[in-house]
Amino acid sequence: MAKSKAQVAWLVLMNELKIPTHVHRPFWQALSQRYREKSRYYHRLKHLGQFLDHLEALRKTLPGCSISPALKLAVFYHDIVYDARRNDNEMLSWQMAEEFLKAAGLMERYGAQVRCLILATASHKKALLEPECGLSQAELDLFLDCDLLILASRPRAYKLYCRQIRKEYAHYEPAVFNAGRKAFLESFSQAERIYRSEAVHHLYHDATRQNLLSELKELAP
C-alpha cells in the first residue's frame, strides 16, 4: 500500500529528529488507526497532509516565521481524538501527544509548544498566546489559520467538506445540527477578520466569506 502524504511527512520528521524506528513506529500505527476511524469523514489523514501543505506554502509569506518541529508534531496530534459527542477532544489529543513526546525524549524541548498549539484549536478565535508556550505570535496564528483553510477551498471541494462534516455529526437531528452549524458559520462570517495572519487574511478572506454565506443560505429554513 502506498504511503499517504501524512505518513511520508511523519517519516521525514522522525528522521530529522533522529527518533529510532522502534520508538516512533507504534505511535504512527496508533495515530493512523485513529485518523482512519469509520466515524471520520473529514478529520482523516488527508486533512493532516493538507494542513502540512498549507503551512509550508504560507511560511514564505510571513516574515520571521519558520515551520518548527513543534508545529509539525502538533499537526499530527491536534485531531487524534475526534469525537463529535465530546467537548474535551483537544485535551485528550494533547495527552496522546504527550505520551509520544515522552517516549521520544522530546518533552522538554517541544512539550510546551505542542500543548499550546493543540489546546488552542479548541477555540481558534479566542486563543491567546501564553508566554510559557515558547511560540511566536506568527507561529500560533499561522497554525490556527492553516487548520481552517478548508473554508477557503473552491466551491466543489467546500461542498464535499460540508457533506463530510454532516456525516461526522450524523447523530444529531437535522434541526439541531443546522442550528449549531449556523452559529459556527455566523461567528466567522460576521467577523471583521476570519483569519489571524495578515497574509492569510489578504489571500483567503473573501473566498472564505463567500463559502460561509453560501452554506448559510442552504441552511436557512
Residue frames as qw, qx, qy, qz and C-alpha x, y, z in Angstrom:
[[0.000, 0.889, 0.459, 0.000, 0.00, 0.00, 0.00],
 [0.386, 0.548, -0.034, 0.742, 1.35, 3.41, -0.96],
 [0.343, -0.352, -0.478, 0.729, 2.23, 5.72, 1.89],
 [0.035, 0.906, 0.417, 0.068, -0.06, 8.69, 2.46],
 [0.283, 0.727, -0.127, 0.613, 1.31, 12.21, 2.31],
 [0.529, -0.755, 0.174, -0.347, 0.90, 12.38, 6.08],
 [0.940, -0.272, 0.125, 0.161, 2.91, 9.21, 6.63],
 [0.697, 0.438, -0.032, 0.567, 5.73, 10.40, 4.37],
 [0.030, -0.799, 0.152, -0.581, 5.85, 13.69, 6.30],
 [0.770, -0.602, 0.138, -0.161, 5.90, 11.78, 9.61],
 [0.934, -0.014, 0.066, 0.351, 8.84, 9.64, 8.49],
 [0.450, 0.623, -0.081, 0.635, 10.76, 12.69, 7.28],
 [0.328, -0.794, 0.160, -0.486, 10.16, 14.44, 10.59],
 [0.895, -0.431, 0.116, 0.011, 11.20, 11.40, 12.62],
 [0.822, 0.250, -0.006, 0.511, 14.40, 11.21, 10.60],
 [0.167, 0.745, -0.112, 0.636, 15.10, 14.91, 11.20],
 [0.528, -0.701, 0.221, -0.425, 14.53, 14.47, 14.93],
 [0.312, 0.414, -0.840, 0.163, 16.62, 11.25, 14.96],
 [0.698, -0.199, 0.431, -0.536, 13.85, 9.20, 16.57],
 [0.118, -0.220, 0.953, 0.168, 14.56, 5.45, 16.18],
 [0.484, -0.071, -0.621, -0.612, 12.08, 3.44, 14.14],
 [0.432, -0.263, -0.852, 0.135, 11.26, 1.13, 17.03],
 [0.056, -0.318, -0.485, 0.812, 10.21, 4.18, 19.05],
 [0.294, 0.281, -0.047, -0.912, 8.11, 6.07, 16.50],
 [0.260, -0.033, -0.831, -0.491, 6.57, 3.19, 14.54],
 [0.152, -0.435, -0.872, 0.167, 3.98, 2.12, 17.16],
 [0.055, 0.534, 0.315, -0.783, 2.94, 5.73, 17.64],
 [0.248, 0.240, -0.477, -0.808, 2.39, 6.15, 13.91],
 [0.226, -0.200, -0.926, -0.228, 0.34, 2.96, 13.87],
 [0.079, -0.534, -0.698, 0.472, -1.85, 4.29, 16.69],
 [0.100, 0.479, -0.016, -0.872, -2.12, 7.68, 15.04],
 [0.220, 0.104, -0.705, -0.666, -3.02, 6.19, 11.65],
 [0.161, -0.350, -0.923, 0.011, -5.64, 3.95, 13.23],
 [0.008, 0.559, 0.483, -0.674, -7.27, 6.92, 14.93],
 [0.190, 0.466, -0.203, -0.840, -7.43, 9.03, 11.79],
 [0.277, 0.042, -0.810, -0.515, -8.93, 6.11, 9.87],
 [0.240, 0.225, 0.794, -0.511, -11.83, 5.60, 12.27],
 [0.120, 0.431, 0.803, 0.394, -15.09, 4.85, 10.48],
 [0.064, -0.819, -0.499, 0.277, -16.81, 7.77, 12.17],
 [0.181, -0.633, 0.186, 0.729, -14.46, 10.22, 10.42],
 [0.621, 0.635, 0.428, 0.168, -15.09, 11.68, 7.00],
 [0.278, 0.920, -0.098, 0.259, -13.16, 14.97, 7.01],
 [0.332, -0.809, 0.461, -0.152, -10.80, 14.73, 10.00],
 [0.984, 0.052, 0.128, 0.110, -8.70, 11.99, 8.43],
 [0.687, -0.277, 0.278, 0.612, -5.10, 11.60, 7.27],
 [0.413, 0.584, 0.377, 0.589, -5.83, 13.71, 4.19],
 [0.204, -0.957, -0.150, -0.142, -6.55, 16.67, 6.47],
 [0.643, -0.624, 0.203, 0.396, -3.10, 16.29, 8.02],
 [0.626, 0.134, 0.420, 0.644, -1.43, 16.28, 4.62],
 [0.169, 0.791, 0.343, 0.478, -3.34, 19.38, 3.53],
 [0.439, -0.892, -0.058, 0.088, -2.56, 21.12, 6.83],
 [0.670, -0.405, 0.300, 0.545, 1.17, 20.50, 6.37],
 [0.481, 0.426, 0.440, 0.627, 1.00, 21.69, 2.76],
 [0.057, -0.925, -0.264, -0.268, -0.67, 24.92, 3.85],
 [0.567, -0.761, 0.082, 0.304, 1.98, 25.54, 6.49],
 [0.637, -0.143, 0.397, 0.646, 4.80, 25.15, 4.01],
 [0.337, 0.602, 0.467, 0.553, 3.13, 27.19, 1.29],
 [0.159, -0.931, -0.222, -0.242, 2.32, 30.10, 3.59],
 [0.707, -0.499, -0.056, 0.498, 5.56, 30.11, 5.56],
 [0.514, 0.137, 0.226, 0.816, 7.29, 32.23, 2.92],
 [0.027, -0.717, -0.351, -0.602, 4.62, 34.93, 3.16],
 [0.547, -0.818, -0.153, -0.095, 5.16, 35.53, 6.87],
 [0.340, 0.692, -0.457, 0.444, 8.44, 37.28, 7.78],
 [0.137, -0.502, 0.679, -0.518, 10.29, 35.67, 10.65],
 [0.826, -0.113, 0.320, -0.451, 8.05, 32.60, 10.76],
 [0.229, 0.370, -0.885, -0.164, 9.54, 29.13, 10.42],
 [0.867, -0.157, -0.254, -0.399, 7.85, 25.75, 10.49],
 [0.148, -0.542, 0.766, -0.312, 9.41, 24.20, 13.55],
 [0.318, -0.018, -0.948, -0.023, 9.15, 20.53, 14.53],
 [0.143, 0.231, 0.689, -0.672, 6.72, 21.61, 17.25],
 [0.510, 0.330, -0.040, -0.793, 4.23, 22.88, 14.68],
 [0.530, 0.212, -0.730, -0.376, 4.51, 19.69, 12.64],
 [0.172, -0.055, -0.934, 0.307, 4.10, 17.49, 15.70],
 [0.299, 0.282, 0.476, -0.777, 1.04, 19.48, 16.72],
 [0.548, 0.258, -0.395, -0.691, -0.46, 18.96, 13.27],
 [0.430, 0.077, -0.892, -0.117, -0.19, 15.19, 13.63],
 [0.222, -0.227, -0.856, 0.407, -1.78, 15.13, 17.06],
 [0.196, -0.009, 0.176, -0.965, -4.26, 18.02, 17.06],
 [0.721, 0.004, -0.101, -0.685, -7.22, 15.85, 15.98],
 [0.274, 0.199, -0.941, 0.010, -6.02, 12.40, 17.01],
 [0.060, 0.385, 0.843, -0.371, -9.01, 12.26, 19.36],
 [0.257, 0.018, -0.250, -0.933, -12.09, 13.40, 17.47],
 [0.061, -0.420, -0.903, 0.074, -15.49, 12.51, 18.87],
 [0.104, -0.422, -0.283, -0.855, -18.28, 14.90, 17.89],
 [0.578, -0.629, -0.482, -0.195, -20.12, 13.99, 21.10],
 [0.668, -0.431, -0.282, 0.537, -17.31, 15.20, 23.39],
 [0.077, 0.979, 0.014, 0.190, -16.05, 18.65, 24.38],
 [0.512, -0.748, 0.395, 0.154, -12.61, 17.57, 25.60],
 [0.901, 0.392, 0.072, 0.172, -11.09, 16.27, 22.36],
 [0.343, 0.821, -0.309, 0.337, -8.24, 18.78, 22.44],
 [0.429, -0.670, 0.536, -0.281, -7.12, 17.87, 25.96],
 [0.915, -0.057, 0.398, -0.036, -7.31, 14.16, 25.16],
 [0.751, 0.622, -0.053, 0.215, -5.36, 14.76, 21.95],
 [0.040, 0.830, -0.460, 0.313, -2.68, 16.59, 23.89],
 [0.704, -0.462, 0.507, -0.184, -2.41, 13.70, 26.35],
 [0.935, 0.229, 0.241, 0.126, -1.71, 11.32, 23.47],
 [0.476, 0.790, -0.215, 0.321, 0.87, 13.74, 22.06],
 [0.348, -0.768, 0.463, -0.273, 2.46, 13.90, 25.50],
 [0.916, -0.170, 0.364, -0.001, 2.88, 10.12, 25.54],
 [0.808, 0.500, 0.051, 0.308, 4.79, 10.26, 22.27],
 [0.158, 0.873, -0.278, 0.368, 6.93, 13.23, 23.28],
 [0.597, -0.633, 0.460, -0.179, 7.96, 11.48, 26.48],
 [0.938, 0.030, 0.327, 0.112, 8.76, 8.21, 24.72],
 [0.690, 0.609, 0.057, 0.386, 10.79, 10.05, 22.08],
 [0.591, -0.343, -0.145, 0.715, 12.67, 12.22, 24.59],
 [0.208, 0.430, 0.297, 0.827, 11.19, 15.40, 23.12],
 [0.305, -0.772, -0.557, 0.029, 9.04, 16.57, 26.01],
 [0.409, -0.626, -0.112, 0.654, 11.43, 19.12, 27.44],
 [0.274, -0.117, 0.412, 0.861, 12.24, 20.58, 24.04],
 [0.163, -0.185, -0.544, -0.802, 8.81, 20.73, 22.43],
 [0.159, -0.426, -0.871, 0.188, 6.20, 19.83, 25.04],
 [0.026, 0.552, 0.365, -0.749, 5.05, 23.33, 25.99],
 [0.186, 0.315, -0.396, -0.842, 4.77, 24.43, 22.36],
 [0.240, -0.132, -0.883, -0.381, 2.86, 21.36, 21.19],
 [0.101, -0.475, -0.784, 0.386, 0.50, 21.58, 24.15],
 [0.103, 0.515, 0.156, -0.837, -0.34, 25.23, 23.47],
 [0.226, 0.205, -0.587, -0.750, -0.91, 24.65, 19.78],
 [0.224, -0.249, -0.924, -0.183, -3.22, 21.67, 20.26],
 [0.090, -0.543, -0.679, 0.486, -5.26, 23.28, 23.03],
 [0.079, 0.377, -0.075, -0.920, -5.56, 26.50, 21.02],
 [0.186, -0.078, -0.753, -0.627, -7.61, 24.63, 18.40],
 [0.054, -0.474, -0.832, 0.283, -10.46, 24.37, 20.90],
 [0.115, 0.889, 0.364, -0.254, -11.33, 28.00, 20.18],
 [0.623, 0.312, 0.231, 0.679, -9.49, 29.42, 17.20],
 [0.069, 0.802, 0.191, 0.562, -10.87, 32.92, 17.55],
 [0.498, -0.838, 0.033, -0.221, -10.28, 33.25, 21.29],
 [0.903, -0.112, -0.120, 0.396, -6.92, 31.50, 21.54],
 [0.096, -0.972, 0.207, -0.056, -4.26, 33.63, 23.20],
 [0.687, 0.425, -0.466, 0.362, -0.50, 33.34, 23.15],
 [0.705, -0.709, -0.007, 0.011, 0.76, 32.40, 26.59],
 [0.046, 0.860, -0.507, 0.032, 4.36, 33.40, 27.45],
 [0.569, -0.402, 0.716, -0.044, 5.23, 29.90, 28.65],
 [0.874, 0.401, 0.237, -0.139, 4.35, 28.40, 25.26],
 [0.493, -0.427, 0.530, 0.542, 7.68, 29.35, 23.72],
 [0.490, 0.507, 0.604, 0.371, 6.00, 30.29, 20.45],
 [0.065, -0.110, 0.129, 0.983, 5.92, 33.47, 18.41],
 [0.474, 0.448, 0.365, -0.664, 2.58, 35.09, 17.65],
 [0.460, 0.479, -0.496, -0.560, 3.23, 34.42, 13.96],
 [0.150, 0.141, -0.977, -0.052, 3.61, 30.69, 14.61],
 [0.245, 0.303, 0.788, -0.477, 0.40, 30.43, 16.61],
 [0.461, 0.539, 0.082, -0.700, -1.57, 32.48, 14.10],
 [0.382, 0.410, -0.688, -0.461, -0.29, 30.53, 11.11],
 [0.004, 0.007, -0.994, 0.112, -1.03, 27.19, 12.76],
 [0.322, 0.422, 0.654, -0.539, -4.60, 28.13, 13.58],
 [0.444, 0.561, -0.158, -0.680, -5.24, 29.68, 10.18],
 [0.268, 0.321, -0.838, -0.351, -3.97, 26.64, 8.29],
 [0.160, 0.149, 0.940, -0.263, -6.28, 24.40, 10.29],
 [0.378, 0.578, 0.483, -0.539, -9.23, 26.39, 8.90],
 [0.078, 0.445, -0.464, -0.762, -8.17, 26.83, 5.29],
 [0.170, 0.298, 0.912, 0.224, -10.66, 24.25, 4.06],
 [0.157, 0.735, 0.493, -0.439, -13.12, 27.11, 4.49],
 [0.130, 0.716, -0.254, -0.637, -11.41, 28.91, 1.59],
 [0.414, -0.044, 0.830, 0.370, -11.49, 25.98, -0.81],
 [0.224, 0.034, -0.535, -0.814, -13.17, 26.04, -4.21],
 [0.643, -0.091, 0.085, -0.756, -16.95, 25.54, -4.22],
 [0.843, 0.048, -0.484, -0.229, -16.93, 21.84, -5.15],
 [0.508, 0.140, -0.708, 0.469, -14.33, 20.99, -2.50],
 [0.196, -0.193, 0.438, -0.856, -16.17, 23.12, 0.03],
 [0.763, -0.099, -0.123, -0.627, -19.46, 21.31, -0.62],
 [0.776, 0.068, -0.622, 0.079, -17.69, 17.97, -0.17],
 [0.214, 0.190, -0.632, 0.721, -16.29, 19.22, 3.14],
 [0.486, -0.183, 0.189, -0.833, -19.81, 20.24, 4.23],
 [0.863, -0.047, -0.356, -0.355, -21.15, 16.76, 3.46],
 [0.627, 0.149, -0.672, 0.365, -18.26, 15.18, 5.36],
 [0.053, -0.212, 0.520, -0.826, -18.89, 17.33, 8.43],
 [0.696, -0.152, -0.031, -0.702, -22.59, 16.47, 8.35],
 [0.845, 0.020, -0.529, -0.070, -21.70, 12.76, 8.35],
 [0.396, 0.184, -0.664, 0.607, -19.42, 13.25, 11.35],
 [0.240, -0.021, 0.468, -0.850, -22.37, 14.78, 13.17],
 [0.426, -0.149, -0.721, -0.526, -24.92, 12.29, 11.88],
 [0.299, -0.326, -0.832, 0.334, -26.06, 11.52, 15.42],
 [0.092, 0.346, 0.302, -0.883, -27.71, 14.96, 15.56],
 [0.386, 0.666, 0.636, -0.051, -31.17, 15.56, 14.14],
 [0.428, 0.505, 0.313, 0.681, -31.17, 17.99, 11.19],
 [0.167, -0.909, -0.195, -0.327, -32.69, 20.87, 13.15],
 [0.659, -0.710, 0.085, 0.232, -30.15, 20.52, 15.95],
 [0.708, -0.026, 0.301, 0.639, -27.20, 20.20, 13.57],
 [0.303, 0.680, 0.321, 0.585, -28.33, 23.13, 11.43],
 [0.320, -0.933, -0.104, -0.127, -28.67, 25.40, 14.46],
 [0.695, -0.571, 0.216, 0.380, -25.19, 24.55, 15.69],
 [0.636, 0.199, 0.385, 0.638, -23.65, 24.81, 12.25],
 [0.132, 0.848, 0.281, 0.430, -25.29, 28.19, 11.63],
 [0.460, -0.883, 0.028, 0.090, -23.90, 29.51, 14.90],
 [0.717, -0.288, 0.335, 0.539, -20.41, 28.37, 13.88],
 [0.487, 0.459, 0.420, 0.613, -20.66, 29.88, 10.40],
 [0.053, -0.926, -0.240, -0.287, -22.09, 33.17, 11.63],
 [0.591, -0.739, 0.066, 0.317, -19.35, 33.57, 14.23],
 [0.572, -0.169, 0.413, 0.689, -16.85, 33.69, 11.37],
 [0.319, 0.550, 0.533, 0.558, -18.85, 35.26, 8.54],
 [0.151, -0.935, -0.275, -0.168, -19.87, 38.23, 10.69],
 [0.622, -0.589, 0.052, 0.514, -16.35, 38.82, 11.99],
 [0.210, 0.916, -0.208, -0.271, -14.27, 41.64, 10.57],
 [0.213, 0.590, -0.772, -0.108, -11.40, 39.15, 10.25],
 [0.965, -0.050, -0.124, -0.226, -11.73, 35.42, 9.75],
 [0.873, 0.128, -0.250, 0.398, -8.00, 34.70, 9.78],
 [0.541, -0.780, -0.039, 0.311, -5.41, 35.87, 12.25],
 [0.567, -0.229, 0.352, 0.709, -2.37, 36.22, 9.96],
 [0.227, 0.683, -0.055, -0.692, -2.31, 39.28, 7.74],
 [0.099, 0.331, -0.763, -0.546, -1.10, 37.30, 4.72],
 [0.069, 0.262, 0.961, 0.047, -3.77, 34.62, 5.13],
 [0.197, 0.657, 0.468, -0.557, -6.43, 37.28, 5.67],
 [0.195, 0.602, -0.314, -0.708, -5.38, 39.04, 2.47],
 [0.105, 0.219, -0.869, -0.432, -5.29, 35.85, 0.40],
 [0.195, -0.207, -0.951, -0.121, -8.33, 33.98, 1.65],
 [0.173, 0.254, 0.530, -0.791, -10.78, 36.23, 3.47],
 [0.491, 0.266, -0.161, -0.814, -13.08, 36.95, 0.52],
 [0.524, 0.093, -0.784, -0.319, -13.29, 33.35, -0.72],
 [0.186, -0.126, -0.882, 0.413, -13.94, 32.11, 2.79],
 [0.285, 0.261, 0.378, -0.841, -16.71, 34.60, 3.49],
 [0.548, 0.210, -0.412, -0.697, -18.39, 33.66, 0.20],
 [0.444, 0.001, -0.895, -0.049, -18.32, 29.97, 1.10],
 [0.042, -0.192, -0.755, 0.625, -19.71, 30.63, 4.56],
 [0.394, 0.272, 0.126, -0.869, -22.53, 32.81, 3.24],
 [0.542, 0.148, -0.641, -0.523, -23.41, 30.23, 0.58],
 [0.344, -0.102, -0.918, 0.169, -23.66, 27.49, 3.19],
 [0.120, 0.228, 0.546, -0.798, -25.73, 29.69, 5.46],
 [0.505, 0.191, -0.223, -0.812, -28.22, 30.21, 2.64],
 [0.547, 0.034, -0.797, -0.255, -28.55, 26.46, 2.22],
 [0.261, -0.163, -0.835, 0.456, -29.15, 26.03, 5.95],
 [0.272, -0.002, 0.163, -0.948, -31.82, 28.73, 6.06],
 [0.356, 0.296, 0.837, -0.291, -35.32, 27.36, 6.85]]
